[in-house]
């Protein structure tokens, strides 16, 4: 009987024509409808989970909300999405298509962040507070552990990505009342890396505030805090500042430079002649070396580079910093704390009684600090300090405006240096620059080989920016005997210093930057961005 059945089956046309796959109509059910049903069930379960964890739904209403969501499911989601799109279009005067495009972009970014989160090892990074407790220990007694675990994993992911991308700052701020953006400052330029809904990001902000020993209930008044991160390779320190803004709360996280102790004068971008000037000034037993520049111009890094040139075994080095970015062995480091009444001026006054050879002042902010530091440089101490100013001339104006007498200024200062930071072109993707004929003619007239000039392109290694890493340029002013006499005799006009001095300083910085461009290290676009 089996043989007869097999013979009949083989003689059928379907066997010899190859149509052995049954069609959908031959099945007792429709597979497309089955897939839609399965998708509907899973989407309903996902929406129920979102309702269960949503802070917008009261606890006594969650059962009813879950039941309604389970029945209506995606239909309710579609209706709410349409209403939200219409309201946002009405409020922002934007078209419906623009808002739909933005939502799709946010959805794709959310999927990307989730995939990165799943691919990351949970033990790759640990966030610790000042007492050494991990962030998961702080949140270990919560009722909703599943939701908290997801938030803590997202928080650790953000910090880990910032370290991987060499970020110096992490900014978390609201874009509107529904969305928050996460941006990293890498090589001095901000870039957007993530976007979250307001509820998720508010929870992330609270987790960072908790590990930083800040009050999570206070969302309007500014707060400050700090925490540490420990990875398999190294550890990093972070300073946190919060502030209440429109549509929510803003959080700024400064990543303290853990490589500062590795910098030397050979590695920060100094030319050979400039390096020799710095080393001669550091070798002197007394005098003040003053570093100038705006915020983020690398002054602290140069300070550490100079400290690394000093023999810390034979010279007593004491630093006053806000904050301490790197722990130097065999150096006494003091961190400023205004809440504890530990200021630059009071600390300087006290360390003069501790027999210092070298004093490092993180920043000169007031007349008292400037006066004590300059007097210390007169009494046999080498003083390294920084001040916020645009040029060497404006630094002199700043000190005179603070009330420093010309005589004290001339006798204490030995060297002033203004610096800026340039982004380096990515060696993996930089390409020859496309220059105009007029520009090529002008460069060749100066004897510059245009073949060594490159421009940014962008690749995966540099995150499509075209730049990777930074280097510094300097404008150095040695306070020699002739200049000391001019300052002491009050022959410097403040008006002339403000105008002509700034122009001359900017011109010197441009010349130094142009040397970096023609050597292929950076681009004309970066030179214009930094110097103008």
Order of alpha helices (4+ residues) and beta strands (2+ residues): alpha-alpha-alpha-alpha-alpha-alpha-beta-alpha-alpha-beta-beta-beta-alpha-beta-beta-beta-alpha-beta-alpha-beta-beta-alpha-beta-alpha-beta-alpha-alpha-beta-beta-alpha-beta-beta-alpha-alpha-alpha
